[in-house]
């Protein structure tokens, strides 16, 4: 027996919500406490995001694969780890989860529920950074999931922590997170006008990395179910005895 689609979608929704809450909430806290020191604020946000990613992937990975990212889901669909229908459902759950996470962060800090961001993030360097960031993320996922899937949570968390600092865009690398951050006029925000090209760059990076690993690792398709971790992990005997849906 495997986790039902409804359970997997709920895991993607909740996981993405917590991820965005970590990004936006840590940005708000860091901005308030850093006394205008942008480097210190970014460092604080980086640590919080990387740590949250590790914990969330470990918590939800056995249920849904812990994608929390439409770019990762697209790559998984490309390699037949998910059907297109299930992939579309994952993406919708991630987007709604991300928006909910941004709202939750605002409420926790006593801010307006939704505030459209005015933080300009545009230009060729920013877009190339998003391509590179997402290409690297999918490379880490595909490379680790093939033979060492147990290290994926730590590899992903470590990579995102580093990519915050070596990319000009601070490595959004996630369309759902990008959309959610456009609804937050805080340290982590992005102007809505800049979102579409960011998402295009992210998806191109994910596709490029997946195509590269098709060539580097011809057996990739048989491992797609392990992205990020094997989704639909076996249920316990108790759940089966209760008649849990497949």
N, C-alpha and C positions, 0 to 999 in steps of 0.2 A: 504494500500500500504506500502511496505517496501523498504528500500534502495536497489538499484540494486547491483548485485555482483561487477560490475566495481567500483561503489562508495565505497563499503566496502573494496575492494582490494586497492584502492587509499588511503583510510584512514589508512589502515595498513602500506602501504608503507611510507606515509608521517610521520605518528606517530612514526614508528620505526626509520626513518631517524633522526627525531628531538631528539629522545631518545639517539641514539648513538652520535649525535653531542653534546649533553649535557654531556655525559660521557667523550668522547674523548676531546672535547673542554675545559671543565672545568679542565681536567687533565693537559692539556698543560698550561693553564693559571695559575693553582695552582703551577705547577712545576717551572714556570718562576718567580713567585712572592714569593715563600716560602723560598727562600735562602737555599735550601737543607734540609729543615725540612719536612721529609716525613709524619709525623703525621699531620702537618698542611695542607699539600697538600691533604692528604686523607680526612681530615675533609671538606675541601672546595669542593672536588669532591662529597662527600657524600651529602652535603646540596644541591648542584646543581642538582644531579640526583634525589633525593627524591622529590624536588620541581617540577622538570620537569615532573616526572611521574604523580603527582597529576593533574597538568594542562593538560597534554596530554590525560589522561584517561577521564577527564571531557569534553574535546573538542571533542574527536573522539569516545568515548564510545557509544553514542546513534546511531552512524552510523554503526560501525563494531564490537562493543564489546570491542575495544581497547585492543586486546591481545598483540600486539607488541612482541610476544614471541612464538616460535614454541612449547615450552613445554606446554604453556597454551592452544594453539590451539589443540595439541594432546589430552590433558585432555578433552577439550570441545567435540572433535570428539568421544572420548571414551564414553561420556555420551549422545551422540546423539544430542548435541546442534548444531553441524555442520555435514554435510555429509563428507565422506572421500575425495571426489573430491574437495569440497569447502575448506576443511581443507588444502589440498595440495596446493591449489592456495593461501591461506592465508600465508602459510609458505614460499613460493617462494617470495611473496610480501615483507614479513618481512626481508628475507635475502637480497634481493636487496635494500630494504630501509635502512637496517643497513650499508651495504657497501657504499651507497650514503651518509649516515650521516657521516661516517668516512672521506670520501673524502671532504665533505663540511667543516668539522672541520679543516682539513689540509689547505684547501684553505683560510679559515678565518684567520689563523695564519701564512700564508705565507710559509707553508711547502710543501714538495714534495707531489704530489697527493696521491700516495700510497707508503708506506714504510713498508716492512715486519718486524714484531716485532721480537726482540731478547730477550724479557723479559721471562725468564724461569719460568714456573708455573707447576710444576709436583710433583709427590709423593702421597702417600696414604692419607696424611692429607689434601692436597688440593682437591683431588677427593672426599673424604668423606665430606668435607666442601661444595662442590657443590651439592652433594646429599642432605645434610641437608638444604642448602639455598633454593633449589628448592622445596623440600618437604614442607618447611615452607611457601614459597610463595603460593603454591597451596592450602595449608591448610587455609591460610588467605582468599584467593579468594573464595574457596568453602564455608567456614564457614560464611563469611559475605554476599555472594551473595544470600544465601538461604532466609534470612529473612530481611536483612538490606542492600540491594544493593546500597543505596544512600551513604553509608560510604565506599564503596569499594575503590574509588580513594585515600582517605586519609589513609585507612588501608594499601593499597599496598605501597604507598609512604613512610609511616612510617615504615613498615616492612623492605623495602629495605634499608632505611637509617640506621636502626639498624643492619641489616645483614652485611653491609659493615664492621662493627666493631666486630661482634662476630663470624665471620667465617675467617679461615686462608686464604681463596682464595679471600676475599673481595666481595663475593657474586655476581658472574656473573649471575647465575641462568637463563640464556637465551641463547639458541644456536645461534640465529641470532646476538645478541650482541657479543658473543664469536667469531664468524667468523669475524665480522667487526673489532673487536679489534686486531685480528691477522694481520690486514693490516695497523696497526699504531704502528710504533716504537717510542712510546711516553710513558708517565707515565701510561696510561691505557692499554698498549699493552699486548699481550700474544703470545708466540712463536707458529707458526703454528703446530709444532710437538705435542704440548700439547693440541691442540683443540679437536681432536677426543674423547679422554677419558673424557674431560670436558663435552662434549655434551652427552656422554653415561650416565655419572653420573647425569646430569641435567634431562634427559628423565626418568631415573629410579626413581628419586625423584618425578617427576610429576606423574608418573603412581602409585607409592606407595601411595602418598597422595590421589589420586582419588579413589583408591581401599579402603583406610581407610574410606573415607567419604561416600562411598557406604554403608558401614556397619553402620557408625555413624548416617547417615541421609538417610534412605531408599528412601525418596522422591527426592533424588538428581537429578535424570534424568529429572524430570519435571521442575527443576530449571536451567538446563544447559544453556538455552537461555539467562540467565542473567550473563554469564561469559564473560567479567568482568561486563559489563552492558548489558542490553538487546540489542542485535545487530539487525539491521534492524528496527530502531525506525520508527514510523509512519511519513510519509511525510506531509508537510503542504498542505492545499487545493490548494495553488498556484502551487506547484510542480505537484500535481495530474492533475490540469487543463491543465498543459503544456504537459501532456502525458508522465510523467516520467516512465521508465520501472520498473517492479516489481523486 
